[in-house]
Amino acid sequence: MIERLAEDAILTLADSLPDTVFLVDKAGKIRYANARCADSLGLSQAAIIGQTMIELVAPHDRDRTLREAGTVMAGNRRTGFENRYQHRDGSDVHFSWSARWLETHQLRFGVAHDVTALRQPTCDHLIPAALLNVLEPCEQQVLMLLLTAASENQIAGRLGLTASTTQAHVARVFTKLGVRGRMGLMSLCLRGMEA
């Protein structure tokens, strides 16, 4: 009874984490995925559980991902391994992993932090200096991340800001640059490149 309560508490905790969590068995089948997988991969928990983990990994990262899984299953705790998974829409999602082998349960426990926004190319050369100078330093950082595929939540996480502070910065960037949204920013960048 106590063991079952502990397992329920662990799964409840995993479902509340802001990162994607997987439990993978020795054969590589996903036995548990938290609710975050719907946001990060565009797939429901039901669609992921039972799949072979390697099928979700981007083809170019599969060999080294399998080697890393072997290292973890040999009893080594790992932090900072990065690979790419494929989102349902076909785009790559860059994950940074913390993982360990749970010998008692014969499961690999992995927490995947989405670092996709950090792997996007920098765009500061696209914005004319005169426009950058009207923004505060934090707003400039927000602007650079707005020009990537980063969501506002990812921007907040990257810059260590709350969601409401990030929204306020985004609104000020749009106002100061005279645009309505990201498309307006892109248009502004394109005009800057033509000048």
C-alpha positions as a LaTeX table, in Angstrom:
\begin{tabular}{lrrr}
\hline
Residue & $x$ (\AA) & $y$ (\AA) & $z$ (\AA) \\
\hline
Met1 & 0.00 & 0.00 & 0.00 \\
Ile2 & 2.74 & 2.48 & 0.97 \\
Glu3 & 4.76 & 1.60 & $-2.13$ \\
Arg4 & 1.72 & 2.25 & $-4.35$ \\
Leu5 & 1.13 & 5.63 & $-2.66$ \\
Ala6 & 4.77 & 6.54 & $-3.24$ \\
Glu7 & 4.53 & 5.59 & $-6.93$ \\
Asp8 & 1.34 & 7.67 & $-7.29$ \\
Ala9 & 3.07 & 10.63 & $-5.62$ \\
Ile10 & 6.06 & 10.33 & $-7.98$ \\
Leu11 & 3.82 & 10.22 & $-11.05$ \\
Thr12 & 1.84 & 13.22 & $-9.78$ \\
Leu13 & 5.11 & 15.09 & $-9.30$ \\
Ala14 & 6.33 & 14.11 & $-12.78$ \\
Asp15 & 3.08 & 15.36 & $-14.32$ \\
Ser16 & 3.52 & 18.73 & $-12.63$ \\
Leu17 & 7.08 & 19.30 & $-13.92$ \\
Pro18 & 7.64 & 21.91 & $-16.65$ \\
Asp19 & 9.90 & 19.46 & $-18.52$ \\
Thr20 & 9.12 & 16.25 & $-20.39$ \\
Val21 & 9.63 & 13.06 & $-18.37$ \\
Phe22 & 10.01 & 9.54 & $-19.75$ \\
Leu23 & 10.37 & 6.11 & $-18.17$ \\
Val24 & 11.85 & 3.67 & $-20.70$ \\
Asp25 & 12.33 & $-0.06$ & $-20.20$ \\
Lys26 & 15.37 & $-2.16$ & $-21.15$ \\
Ala27 & 13.93 & $-2.90$ & $-24.59$ \\
Gly28 & 13.58 & 0.83 & $-25.29$ \\
Lys29 & 9.79 & 1.02 & $-24.96$ \\
Ile30 & 8.33 & 4.09 & $-23.31$ \\
Arg31 & 6.40 & 2.96 & $-20.25$ \\
Tyr32 & 5.47 & 6.42 & $-18.97$ \\
Ala33 & 5.48 & 9.96 & $-20.38$ \\
Asn34 & 4.19 & 12.96 & $-18.46$ \\
Ala35 & 1.58 & 15.38 & $-19.76$ \\
Arg36 & 4.26 & 17.86 & $-20.93$ \\
Cys37 & 4.98 & 15.65 & $-23.95$ \\
Ala38 & 1.83 & 17.03 & $-25.59$ \\
Asp39 & 3.36 & 20.53 & $-25.60$ \\
Ser40 & 6.92 & 19.56 & $-26.42$ \\
Leu41 & 6.27 & 16.90 & $-29.08$ \\
Gly42 & 2.69 & 17.52 & $-30.12$ \\
Leu43 & 1.75 & 13.99 & $-29.10$ \\
Ser44 & $-0.54$ & 12.82 & $-26.31$ \\
Gln45 & 0.67 & 10.60 & $-23.50$ \\
Ala46 & $-1.41$ & 7.77 & $-24.95$ \\
Ala47 & 0.27 & 8.18 & $-28.35$ \\
Ile48 & 3.75 & 8.00 & $-26.83$ \\
Ile49 & 3.40 & 5.28 & $-24.18$ \\
Gly50 & 4.25 & 1.92 & $-25.71$ \\
Gln51 & 6.29 & 3.37 & $-28.58$ \\
Thr52 & 9.94 & 2.57 & $-28.97$ \\
Met53 & 11.83 & 5.64 & $-27.76$ \\
Ile54 & 14.27 & 5.65 & $-30.66$ \\
Glu55 & 11.41 & 6.11 & $-33.17$ \\
Leu56 & 10.83 & 9.59 & $-31.75$ \\
Val57 & 14.49 & 10.61 & $-32.07$ \\
Ala58 & 15.65 & 12.52 & $-35.16$ \\
Pro59 & 17.37 & 10.03 & $-37.51$ \\
His60 & 20.81 & 11.71 & $-37.34$ \\
Asp61 & 20.83 & 11.47 & $-33.54$ \\
Arg62 & 19.74 & 7.86 & $-33.15$ \\
Asp63 & 23.13 & 6.13 & $-32.95$ \\
Arg64 & 24.56 & 8.42 & $-30.31$ \\
Thr65 & 21.26 & 8.38 & $-28.42$ \\
Leu66 & 21.42 & 4.58 & $-28.24$ \\
Arg67 & 25.03 & 4.79 & $-27.00$ \\
Glu68 & 23.96 & 7.29 & $-24.33$ \\
Ala69 & 21.07 & 5.04 & $-23.29$ \\
Gly70 & 23.56 & 2.20 & $-22.87$ \\
Thr71 & 25.74 & 4.38 & $-20.66$ \\
Val72 & 22.74 & 5.23 & $-18.48$ \\
Met73 & 21.61 & 1.59 & $-18.26$ \\
Ala74 & 25.13 & 0.66 & $-17.14$ \\
Gly75 & 24.37 & 2.66 & $-13.98$ \\
Asn76 & 25.84 & 6.04 & $-14.88$ \\
Arg77 & 23.84 & 9.16 & $-14.02$ \\
Arg78 & 23.98 & 11.58 & $-16.91$ \\
Thr79 & 23.26 & 15.29 & $-17.22$ \\
Gly80 & 23.51 & 17.55 & $-20.25$ \\
Phe81 & 23.27 & 15.02 & $-23.09$ \\
Glu82 & 21.54 & 16.74 & $-26.01$ \\
Asn83 & 19.66 & 15.24 & $-28.88$ \\
Arg84 & 16.77 & 16.06 & $-31.16$ \\
Tyr85 & 13.32 & 14.52 & $-31.16$ \\
Gln86 & 10.82 & 14.96 & $-33.94$ \\
His87 & 7.72 & 17.02 & $-33.22$ \\
Arg88 & 4.45 & 15.83 & $-34.71$ \\
Asp89 & 4.65 & 18.76 & $-37.17$ \\
Gly90 & 8.03 & 17.49 & $-38.46$ \\
Ser91 & 10.22 & 20.09 & $-36.78$ \\
Asp92 & 13.14 & 19.18 & $-34.53$ \\
Val93 & 12.87 & 19.64 & $-30.77$ \\
His94 & 16.25 & 19.96 & $-29.03$ \\
Phe95 & 16.34 & 18.31 & $-25.61$ \\
Ser96 & 18.95 & 18.45 & $-22.87$ \\
Trp97 & 18.63 & 15.36 & $-20.69$ \\
Ser98 & 19.18 & 14.34 & $-17.11$ \\
Ala99 & 18.86 & 10.58 & $-16.84$ \\
Arg100 & 19.58 & 7.63 & $-14.59$ \\
Trp101 & 18.88 & 3.93 & $-14.44$ \\
Leu102 & 16.41 & 2.72 & $-11.82$ \\
Glu103 & 17.79 & $-0.76$ & $-11.15$ \\
Thr104 & 14.94 & $-1.86$ & $-8.88$ \\
His105 & 12.33 & $-1.06$ & $-11.53$ \\
Gln106 & 14.53 & $-1.84$ & $-14.56$ \\
Leu107 & 13.62 & 1.53 & $-16.07$ \\
Arg108 & 15.57 & 4.47 & $-17.47$ \\
Phe109 & 14.27 & 7.70 & $-15.93$ \\
Gly110 & 14.84 & 10.78 & $-18.09$ \\
Val111 & 13.93 & 14.44 & $-17.71$ \\
Ala112 & 14.15 & 16.37 & $-20.98$ \\
His113 & 14.50 & 20.15 & $-20.92$ \\
Asp114 & 13.51 & 21.79 & $-24.21$ \\
Val115 & 16.47 & 23.92 & $-25.38$ \\
Thr116 & 15.24 & 24.46 & $-28.94$ \\
Ala117 & 15.16 & 28.23 & $-28.59$ \\
Leu118 & 18.78 & 28.22 & $-27.47$ \\
Arg119 & 19.87 & 26.34 & $-30.58$ \\
Gln120 & 18.36 & 28.84 & $-33.02$ \\
Pro121 & 20.80 & 31.12 & $-34.84$ \\
Thr122 & 21.32 & 34.59 & $-33.43$ \\
Cys123 & 19.53 & 37.35 & $-35.31$ \\
Asp124 & 21.03 & 40.54 & $-33.89$ \\
His125 & 22.67 & 41.45 & $-37.21$ \\
Leu126 & 19.20 & 41.67 & $-38.79$ \\
Ile127 & 18.04 & 44.62 & $-36.69$ \\
Pro128 & 19.34 & 48.09 & $-37.53$ \\
Ala129 & 21.31 & 49.58 & $-34.61$ \\
Ala130 & 18.99 & 52.62 & $-34.51$ \\
Leu131 & 16.07 & 50.33 & $-33.68$ \\
Leu132 & 18.00 & 48.28 & $-31.14$ \\
Asn133 & 19.03 & 51.43 & $-29.32$ \\
Val134 & 15.41 & 52.33 & $-28.47$ \\
Leu135 & 15.12 & 49.10 & $-26.46$ \\
Glu136 & 16.34 & 48.43 & $-22.94$ \\
Pro137 & 18.95 & 45.62 & $-22.68$ \\
Cys138 & 16.39 & 43.07 & $-21.44$ \\
Glu139 & 14.01 & 44.06 & $-24.24$ \\
Gln140 & 16.84 & 43.52 & $-26.73$ \\
Gln141 & 17.29 & 39.98 & $-25.40$ \\
Val142 & 13.56 & 39.37 & $-25.70$ \\
Leu143 & 13.62 & 40.71 & $-29.26$ \\
Met144 & 16.41 & 38.34 & $-30.29$ \\
Leu145 & 14.45 & 35.37 & $-28.96$ \\
Leu146 & 11.21 & 36.60 & $-30.55$ \\
Leu147 & 12.99 & 36.27 & $-33.91$ \\
Thr148 & 13.47 & 32.53 & $-33.28$ \\
Ala149 & 10.90 & 29.79 & $-32.87$ \\
Ala150 & 10.93 & 30.29 & $-29.08$ \\
Ser151 & 7.56 & 30.54 & $-27.37$ \\
Glu152 & 7.01 & 33.20 & $-24.73$ \\
Asn153 & 7.33 & 30.48 & $-22.06$ \\
Gln154 & 10.68 & 29.43 & $-23.52$ \\
Ile155 & 11.81 & 33.06 & $-23.61$ \\
Ala156 & 10.82 & 33.44 & $-19.96$ \\
Gly157 & 12.74 & 30.28 & $-19.04$ \\
Arg158 & 15.83 & 31.29 & $-21.02$ \\
Leu159 & 15.97 & 34.76 & $-19.47$ \\
Gly160 & 14.86 & 33.72 & $-15.98$ \\
Leu161 & 11.73 & 35.89 & $-16.10$ \\
Thr162 & 8.16 & 35.28 & $-15.02$ \\
Ala163 & 5.55 & 34.79 & $-17.73$ \\
Ser164 & 3.91 & 38.14 & $-16.91$ \\
Thr165 & 7.23 & 40.02 & $-17.03$ \\
Thr166 & 8.03 & 38.40 & $-20.37$ \\
Gln167 & 4.62 & 39.38 & $-21.75$ \\
Ala168 & 5.22 & 42.96 & $-20.62$ \\
His169 & 8.63 & 43.03 & $-22.33$ \\
Val170 & 7.16 & 41.57 & $-25.52$ \\
Ala171 & 4.41 & 44.21 & $-25.54$ \\
Arg172 & 6.98 & 47.01 & $-25.04$ \\
Val173 & 9.17 & 45.64 & $-27.86$ \\
Phe174 & 6.22 & 45.60 & $-30.25$ \\
Thr175 & 5.14 & 49.10 & $-29.16$ \\
Lys176 & 8.61 & 50.67 & $-29.35$ \\
Leu177 & 9.29 & 49.14 & $-32.77$ \\
Gly178 & 5.82 & 50.02 & $-34.07$ \\
Val179 & 4.78 & 46.47 & $-34.99$ \\
Arg180 & 1.79 & 44.35 & $-34.01$ \\
Gly181 & 3.50 & 41.00 & $-33.61$ \\
Arg182 & 6.21 & 38.60 & $-34.74$ \\
Met183 & 5.30 & 38.92 & $-38.40$ \\
Gly184 & 5.79 & 42.66 & $-38.10$ \\
Leu185 & 9.21 & 42.05 & $-36.54$ \\
Met186 & 10.16 & 39.76 & $-39.41$ \\
Ser187 & 9.02 & 42.36 & $-41.92$ \\
Leu188 & 11.05 & 45.00 & $-40.10$ \\
Cys189 & 14.13 & 42.76 & $-40.26$ \\
Leu190 & 13.67 & 42.16 & $-43.96$ \\
Arg191 & 13.41 & 45.89 & $-44.61$ \\
Gly192 & 16.57 & 46.36 & $-42.53$ \\
Met193 & 18.42 & 43.83 & $-44.66$ \\
Glu194 & 17.38 & 45.59 & $-47.86$ \\
Ala195 & 18.62 & 48.97 & $-46.62$ \\
\hline
\end{tabular}
